Amino acid sequence: MRIALTLVLLAACSSPTPRPTTAQPPKRVPPDAGVPAVAPVVTPRGVTTTAIVKKFPLRPMIESPHAGVIKLVAVTADGTAALSVDDIDGLRLWPKLDGSVEPRVVELVHPKALALGRLGDGFLAVVVDDVGGLVIATLDPDGRTRQRATIAPDPGYLGAVIVDGRVLAWRADQIVVLLDPDGAVRAQLATEPGERVTTLLTTDTKVVAIVETANDTTVRHRPRPLVVGATLTWGPRIELAGDLGTLVALSPSGKRLGALVTDKAKTTVQLLVWDLASQKPIAHQVIRFATNLAFVDEEHVSLIQPAAFEWADLTAAKPPDPALEFEPFTNPIRASFGVGGGHVIAPRNDELAVATPRETKYLGYGLESPQVAAVGTGGQLLVGLGESFALLDRELHEVAAPSALVPSQSTIAGVHWLEGTRWLVETSGLGDGKTAIAIVDIAANTRKELRAGLPVAPLVMYEPETKLVTFSLGDAPEIARWNPTKLALDKLVTLAKPNGFEQRELIPIAPSLAGGTQLLSVQMRDRTTLRWASSPTTVDSGPSVIVDGSLAGSDRAGHAFVWQNGADQKLTLAVYAQGKQLGTLPTEGTTTVWPDPKGTRVVLLTSRGVSLVDLDGKPQWQLAISGTTEAHWLDDGTLALISAGGLARVDPARGEITATRCGWRFGLSPTPHPFTSRIEPVCVQPH
């Protein structure tokens, strides 16, 4: 059974609607690829409408989670595929709902109503847009549009369902229209005078309209069968006692109708079920609350709440009292859902809940919007959120799921690749806030703790050439050396605790790139002192400079990038090395710097996008990618751009994106997946 999304109806119930005249179906015009083909259709009113049909070349398939909360969902009749739209108008096709296929990006207009059906090897998608226009699109199995028919809102369409590969839509002038996938009208049927269609309920073999009638004193909603064939015809009226309202559902056989109602005093929400053949109520149950309902089989009704389900078992429900009086239940919130194959499918944040009377599972991503990213070896990248981590290959696909990185009830503060499969990991306890430093072997799944109970989480940095590890911005800055034989950190220097507001940052650098210099010391008081030391044990010796500014970043070659006021009192990004200023870099508002490992180029991240410049400020390229927060240089020479909307891999020589990923660990879970506020996924942004 599929239920069309009920929309706000514009036509007045008291306005009579003329019966349609008989007309030959229009001759369809085969559209040429990319060229609109107009198929005129004569309506009963003698008004000509046009279906503008366009074919599309196939674009690359795009996998991506939703960027926001799903607000509408439509499901195929068999309950095995879905189409959804989020609150920032992103559409996704879920080709399968068993966790084996990730959602695909669909490019259609903003919908206020959706319908989805199967058509050949692909899908038929129907959208009613904000102004009542109708869009009928044929999609391939990966969500790419093959053909789109657009029908102008004259008069406007209010809703649509899909019946046996064709579209059944109802309009504001109370005409029900049967259309082919190319928008050609096959049949039309008007309601009786004084009636209007509020929704269409469908099963595999039946269509039942909920028709609203009104007089001077009462408004009633009653079901009426609609026979769909070569023509459209109304079936006999079904006279049920009372007003059903619009929160109604049809059982899979089409023999039972359920409705959410309330008592006359409006103190309880109730479920009423009728047998349509006898036109008698057969089940009645007082329920806690629901915003919608659906039959998954003849005996079980899902009572749908926002992000939750309850179930009514009709085998245990009692027939209603013959004297029962009720009114329609009205609720401004109506949870969107789809039903089929014995399942109810409803949105939960950016994923889908797939429910039966026995269980509810959640279809989505186990890892999105990574908070931590670290460069590995062989072009690999480690990303994580909370306690969930993934090791990614060059195509940004997961190749390992390290589980020993973060102890229970802890969060990661930093991670650095040491060698092979060993990583230096800094974590903080969620309860006491204490910090620990450990060596983790992600292949052996082992963790060796080196420091524990640190009251302040230090800034940890590592240089593989010298194997120096520094701890900065904590109570006592420290320099140590990684000892791979003992799997230990050999302490070299511990500096005195800074006084007052003073802070010391110790940055290990590569001597081969920095003329023998091993350490950059940044001492922050009212002014900032930069010092380049050739030995980790002589931190306070070497070339130095005092600047009025703050450190923005540094590279392995010993370049320090400092924010300071220029001659015109505008903020500039100056470059220093060995106690001297080398120049400035171009900036546009808030800018973060991500230098390359060789100390020759710098990635600049701004609100406008990502750019690469030489060390002298000469621009190389720019990408208009929004929301990028980090840019990591991988050991194969490429870039990994990190954002709340996924990851992109970039060839820095050409400034071209070579791979994107916007989620990992997709599948069904017995518990909801984590949801974090996200931006438009990088996978769907134009590049």
Helices and strands as residue ranges (DSSP letters): E 2-3, E 37-42, E 48-55, E 70-75, E 82-86, E 91-94, E 104-106, E 111-119, E 122-129, E 134-139, E 145-151, E 157-163, E 166-171, E 175-179, E 185-190, E 195-202, E 207-214, E 219-228, E 232-234, E 248-250, E 256-263, E 269-275, E 280-287, E 292-295, E 300-305, E 308-313, E 326-328, E 338-340, E 343-348, E 351-355, E 360-367, E 372-375, E 381-385, E 388-392, E 398-400, E 410-419, E 422-429, E 435-441, E 446-454, E 459-463, E 468-472, E 478-483, E 488-494, E 503-508, E 519-524, E 528-533, E 544-547, E 549-554, E 560-565, E 571-577, E 580-585, E 592-595, E 601-606, E 609-614, E 619-623, E 628-633, E 639-643, E 646-651, E 656-661, E 664-669
